[in-house]
Amino acid sequence: MKHGKKYNDSVKAFDASQQYDSNEALATVVNIAKAKFDETVEVHVRLGVDSRHADQQVRGAVILPNGTGKTVRVLAICKGGKVDEALAAGADYAGEEYVQKIQSEGWMDFDVVIATPDMMGVVGRLGKILGPRGLMPSPKAGTVTPDVARAVTEAKAGKIEY
């Protein structure tokens, strides 16, 4: 298979048999870049974990420094003074009345659900609706918390789960 001049120049710029340090590899990739658009870099990491064991699960959440570029619609299921805190922090919807709206009407006009621990008994009934869509609040992901304002600001800032 024949390749173009730019590809051949890029291949000559590094040694494929050598293993590079991550910083050195990234610098090499930036120097090799020749396209007229933003190029993408894929990183594959072999972790050596067995996903069948619960203690070896690789999951968590991270707040991206520049966000995801998408506007996130946040629903905070809480009651009392927490509703005002959530709305002040930037939540699009807040209150316990949305649980009934989701159950009866199938309303799904949100991207992230945040709940307070005292509301999880009510939110648990929505498991069959929210679970398959990946929207069910969970303490591990930080979406079940008494500090609703912080969770809402993190979700709006670009927090993603992996």
N, C-alpha and C positions, 0 to 999 in steps of 0.2 A: 504494500500500500504506500502510495506516495504522499508526502506531507509538504506543506508550504514552507516558505522561507522563515516566517516568524516562528513556526513550530520547531523547525530544525535549530534555529538560534536559541530557543528556550531550552531545548534538550541538551545543548552543548554547555549551558550555563551552570549545570550541576552534575554531580556524580551519583547515578542511580544506585550504585552498589554501597554507597556510604550512608550511615545513619546520622541524621542531623539533630542537633539540639533544637527544641521547639522555637526558641527565639531566633536562632540562626536560620531555621527552615522558613519561618515567617518572613524574615528579611529577604531571603532568596526569592520567595514567591512574589513579594512586592517588587523586587528588582526585575524579575522576569516578565511581569505583566505588560502585555503589548496591545490588548484589545481596546476598543474605543468606548467600552461600557464598563460598568462595575463588575469585576470578575468575582467568582465565588470560590471559596476554598472548603473542601470537605475534610473533616477529621474523623478517622475511625480509630476507636480505642478498644482494645481487648481487655476487659476487666477481669475475666476469669472467675465470674460468679455463677452460681447455679440458681436460676430464677425460681426453681421449685421450693427452695428453702426461704421461709419468711424473713429470717435474719440476714439474708443476702440480697434482699430486694434493693434495687437502685431507683429511688424516687425521692423527690423533694420539690422545692420551689425556689426560684431565684428572681430577684428584681433586676431587670435589665437597665443599664445606666441611661440609655436613650429611649427606652420604651420599645414597643413593638411596631409603632407606626399606625396602629389601629385604635379607634375610639372604643372603649370598653363600656358597656352598659351594666351597671352594678345594681343588684337587688339586695337590700339588707333586710333580713327578717329578724325583727326585734320589737320590743315594746317599751313604753314609757319614755324616759328622757333619752334613751339610746337612739330613738327615731330622729330626734332633732340633731344629735351628734352626727349620725350617718348622713343626713341631708346636708349638713354644714360641711362635711368632709368631701362631698361631691357625689354621693350616691344618687342614682337616677330615680330609684324607687326605694322606699323604706316603710316598714310597718308589718303588722301581722295579718292584715286583711288580704295580702297578696297570696297567702297560702290557699285560701278558699278560691280565689280567682284562678289559680293554677289548676286546682283540682276540678272545678266545675267547668271552666271555659277552655282549659288547655292553653292558657296564656303563657307564651315563652318569649317575651320581648326583652330578654336580658342575656348577658354573656357570662356573668359571674354571680354566684349566690353566696352571701356572707350571712352567718347566723350567730346569735348569742347562744351560749350553752343552755340557758333556761328555755329556749325555743326549740331545741332539738327534738323534744317529744312530739311537737307539732310538725316539724319539718320531716321527721322520720316517715310520716305517712306519704310523703312525696317521693319516697325512694324509687318506686317503680317508674315514675315519670322523669325525675331528674337523673337517676343513676345511669341509665343507658346513654344519656347525652353527655355524661361526664361533668354534670353541674352540681352534684350532691356535695354539700359542705362537709369538710373533714378537718379534724384538729391537726392532723399531720401536715396538711397543705396550708394551714393557717387561716382557713375560712370559717372555722368555729372558734370564736374568741370573744371575751368580754370587752376588749378594746376595739369596738366597731370602727371608730374613726380612723385608726391606724391601718386596719385591714382594708378599708375603702380606699384610702390614699395610695396604699401599695398596689391594689388592683388597678387603679386608674393610672398609676405610674408605669405599669408594664410588668407586673409580676406574672411569671409563667410557671407551670408545673411540668415536671419531666418524670 
